[in-house]
Amino acid sequence: MFSYPAHLDHPVISELEDQIIEICNSCPALDSLVSSAQPLYDWACKILNKDMAHLRHEIETHETDEQFANQYLEEKDHLLKLPLILLSHINNL
């Protein structure tokens, strides 16, 4: 289970990735995926000192003409990109 630390480093990103994989594997529908992922997004916003709209925009700009069959798969993709955003933050410090 992800511990929501007050700092951000590579081991935290690894722990986050494990939690995201668990969420993706255990949530069969959009509503359960969104509700399970919300605490991760809230924590990421706090760590990055950004609001949710800004964070979502950053995640969506990582897309390169990607097409998804439904909203569930798109939301899963967005969640999987969260560690990339956080790694970018670490590398730009």
C-alpha positions in Angstrom: 0.0 0.0 0.0 1.3 3.4 -0.9 2.4 5.5 2.1 1.8 9.0 0.7 5.2 10.4 1.9 5.9 14.1 2.3 8.9 13.9 0.0 9.6 12.7 -3.5 12.5 10.5 -4.6 13.1 7.5 -6.8 12.0 4.9 -4.2 8.8 6.7 -3.8 8.2 6.6 -7.5 8.8 2.9 -7.5 6.3 2.5 -4.6 3.8 4.6 -6.5 4.2 2.5 -9.7 3.5 -0.6 -7.7 0.3 1.0 -6.3 -0.8 2.1 -9.8 -0.4 -1.4 -11.2 -2.4 -2.8 -8.3 -5.2 -0.2 -9.0 -5.2 -1.0 -12.7 -5.3 -4.7 -12.1 -8.1 -4.5 -9.5 -10.5 -1.9 -10.9 -12.7 -3.4 -13.6 -14.7 -0.2 -14.2 -14.2 3.5 -14.7 -15.9 4.5 -11.5 -13.8 2.2 -9.3 -10.6 3.2 -11.2 -11.3 6.9 -10.7 -12.2 6.6 -7.0 -9.2 4.4 -6.2 -6.8 6.7 -8.1 -8.1 10.0 -6.6 -5.9 9.8 -3.4 -2.8 9.3 -5.6 -3.7 12.4 -7.7 -4.4 14.4 -4.6 -1.0 13.5 -3.1 0.7 14.2 -6.4 -0.9 17.7 -6.6 0.3 18.4 -3.0 3.8 17.2 -3.7 4.1 19.1 -7.0 2.2 22.2 -5.6 -0.2 22.1 -8.5 -3.9 22.0 -8.8 -5.7 19.0 -10.4 -6.5 20.8 -13.6 -2.8 21.7 -14.2 -1.7 18.1 -13.3 -4.3 16.6 -15.6 -3.2 19.0 -18.4 0.5 17.8 -18.0 -0.6 14.2 -18.1 -2.7 14.7 -21.2 0.1 16.5 -23.0 2.2 13.3 -22.8 -0.2 11.8 -25.3 0.9 11.6 -28.9 -2.3 11.2 -31.0 -3.3 8.2 -28.8 -6.8 6.9 -29.4 -8.6 4.9 -26.8 -11.6 2.6 -27.2 -13.3 4.1 -24.2 -13.0 6.4 -21.2 -11.9 3.6 -18.9 -8.8 2.8 -21.0 -8.0 6.5 -21.4 -8.2 7.0 -17.6 -6.0 4.0 -17.1 -3.4 5.5 -19.4 -3.5 8.8 -17.6 -2.9 7.1 -14.3 0.0 5.1 -15.7 1.6 8.4 -16.8 1.5 9.9 -13.4 5.0 8.5 -12.4 6.4 10.1 -15.6 5.3 13.5 -14.5 6.8 13.0 -11.1 10.1 11.7 -12.5 10.2 14.8 -14.7 9.8 16.9 -11.6 12.6 15.1 -9.8 14.9 15.4 -12.8 14.3 19.1 -13.1 15.2 19.9 -9.5 
